[in-house]
Amino acid sequence: MNSTKSATLALWLTLTFLLGSGLLVMKNQVQTLENRLVSINKDIETDIKTIHILQAEWSHLNSPSRLRKLAEKHILLNPIRAEQIINYSQVPFEYENSESDKRRLAQKNIADYAAKNKELKRLARAQR
């Protein structure tokens, strides 16, 4: 009977030790996860603050009055004259039968017409 008591005592001591060790390991894992969660939450708060700052800067940079002032300062736009406006149907085209010939001739005709008109000439160079 003495041996069964000592065996039972050893079993309970071993079980208690294993349970305590398991709880200690689990506690360390939980603390690690909580620290990670706190770090992630801080990163989220920082990102949210950064987004708010960027939105404020974006709205300032895109304010219509500011853009109007910058456009007046840096872009020299003149009012459109009536002779600058033409209808696409007014551009002279000479078409042939095949599609590639049509495209080639259309580009040639537009280039020729643009060569005559100073503004269209500038636009034709910009598109190349």
C-alpha positions as CSV (number, residue, x, y, z in Angstrom):
1,M,0.0,0.0,0.0
2,N,2.9,2.2,0.7
3,S,4.1,1.8,-2.9
4,T,0.6,2.7,-4.3
5,K,0.6,5.9,-2.2
6,S,4.0,6.9,-3.4
7,A,3.0,6.1,-7.0
8,T,-0.1,8.2,-6.7
9,L,1.8,11.0,-5.1
10,A,4.4,10.9,-7.9
11,L,1.7,10.8,-10.5
12,W,0.0,13.9,-8.9
13,L,3.3,15.7,-8.6
14,T,4.2,15.0,-12.3
15,L,0.7,16.0,-13.4
16,T,0.9,19.3,-11.4
17,F,4.4,20.0,-12.8
18,L,3.2,19.4,-16.4
19,L,0.1,21.5,-15.9
20,G,2.1,24.3,-14.4
21,S,4.7,24.2,-17.3
22,G,1.9,24.2,-19.8
23,L,0.2,27.2,-18.2
24,L,3.6,29.1,-18.1
25,V,4.2,28.4,-21.8
26,M,0.6,29.5,-22.7
27,K,1.0,32.7,-20.6
28,N,4.2,33.6,-22.5
29,Q,2.5,33.0,-25.8
30,V,-0.5,35.2,-24.8
31,Q,1.8,38.0,-23.7
32,T,3.7,37.8,-27.0
33,L,0.4,38.0,-28.9
34,E,-0.9,40.9,-26.8
35,N,2.4,42.8,-27.4
36,R,2.0,42.2,-31.1
37,L,-1.6,43.4,-31.0
38,V,-0.6,46.6,-29.2
39,S,2.1,47.2,-31.9
40,I,-0.4,46.6,-34.7
41,N,-2.9,48.9,-33.1
42,K,-0.3,51.7,-32.8
43,D,0.6,51.2,-36.5
44,I,-3.0,51.5,-37.4
45,E,-3.4,54.7,-35.4
46,T,-0.3,56.1,-37.0
47,D,-1.6,55.2,-40.5
48,I,-5.0,56.8,-39.8
49,K,-3.3,60.0,-38.6
50,T,-1.1,60.0,-41.7
51,I,-4.1,59.5,-44.0
52,H,-5.9,62.4,-42.4
53,I,-2.9,64.6,-42.9
54,L,-2.5,63.5,-46.5
55,Q,-6.2,64.2,-47.1
56,A,-5.9,67.7,-45.7
57,E,-2.9,68.4,-47.9
58,W,-4.6,66.9,-50.9
59,S,-7.7,69.1,-50.4
60,H,-5.4,72.2,-50.0
61,L,-3.4,71.3,-53.1
62,N,-6.6,70.7,-55.2
63,S,-8.5,73.8,-54.0
64,P,-10.0,75.5,-57.1
65,S,-8.8,79.0,-56.1
66,R,-5.2,77.8,-55.7
67,L,-5.3,75.9,-59.0
68,R,-6.7,78.9,-60.7
69,K,-3.9,81.1,-59.4
70,L,-1.2,78.6,-60.4
71,A,-2.8,78.2,-63.9
72,E,-2.8,81.9,-64.4
73,K,0.8,82.2,-63.2
74,H,2.4,79.2,-65.1
75,I,0.1,78.5,-68.1
76,L,-0.1,81.2,-70.7
77,L,-3.5,80.4,-72.2
78,N,-5.0,82.8,-74.7
79,P,-8.7,82.9,-75.5
80,I,-9.8,80.7,-78.3
81,R,-10.3,82.4,-81.6
82,A,-13.1,81.4,-84.0
83,E,-10.6,80.4,-86.7
84,Q,-9.0,77.9,-84.4
85,I,-12.2,75.8,-84.2
86,I,-12.8,73.5,-87.1
87,N,-15.1,70.6,-87.7
88,Y,-13.6,67.2,-88.3
89,S,-15.5,67.0,-91.5
90,Q,-13.7,70.1,-92.8
91,V,-10.3,68.3,-92.8
92,P,-9.7,67.2,-96.4
93,F,-9.2,63.5,-96.9
94,E,-8.4,61.5,-100.0
95,Y,-9.3,57.8,-99.3
96,E,-8.3,54.8,-101.3
97,N,-9.6,51.2,-101.1
98,S,-7.6,49.4,-98.5
99,E,-7.8,50.3,-94.8
100,S,-4.0,50.7,-94.3
101,D,-3.9,53.1,-97.3
102,K,-6.8,55.0,-95.8
103,R,-5.0,55.3,-92.5
104,R,-1.8,56.3,-94.2
105,L,-3.5,58.9,-96.4
106,A,-5.5,60.3,-93.5
107,Q,-2.4,60.8,-91.5
108,K,-0.7,62.4,-94.5
109,N,-3.6,64.7,-95.1
110,I,-3.8,65.7,-91.4
111,A,0.0,66.3,-91.4
112,D,-0.3,68.4,-94.6
113,Y,-3.2,70.4,-93.2
114,A,-1.3,70.8,-89.9
115,A,1.7,72.1,-91.8
116,K,-0.4,74.9,-93.1
117,N,-1.8,75.9,-89.8
118,K,0.8,77.0,-87.2
119,E,-1.2,75.8,-84.1
120,L,-2.0,72.4,-85.6
121,K,1.6,72.0,-86.6
122,R,2.7,72.4,-83.0
123,L,0.1,69.9,-81.9
124,A,1.1,67.4,-84.6
125,R,4.7,67.6,-83.4
126,A,3.6,67.1,-79.8
127,Q,1.7,63.9,-80.6
128,R,4.7,62.3,-82.4
